[in-house]
Amino acid sequence: MTDKQSDAPEQAPVEDVPWWATLGPIGGGMLVLLGLGLGAFVLLRDADGSDDWAHLYGAAKVVAFGCVAGGGALLARRRGRNGGE
């Protein structure tokens, strides 16, 4: 009698990580640059509507999200290098 579970190769546990957890510092920096570019585009285009503030708010959210994702990745890298101290 053979045990089928012992014959199967072990699989790595599947973790439920958010999509932004894999961005890393480069992805965070790209989001910051994208948000700054979007903000510059909104400020420099010739539009007389009052809806520009809503677009600037969206650009600011992209910049903030990039800062959090990139900073979190850099802190995790530093924490891993220092041995968790």
Secondary structure by P-SEA (a helix, b strand, c coil): ccccccccccccccccccccccccaaaaaaaaaaaaaaaaaaacccccccaaaaaaaaaaaaaaaaaaaaaaaaaaaaaaaaccc
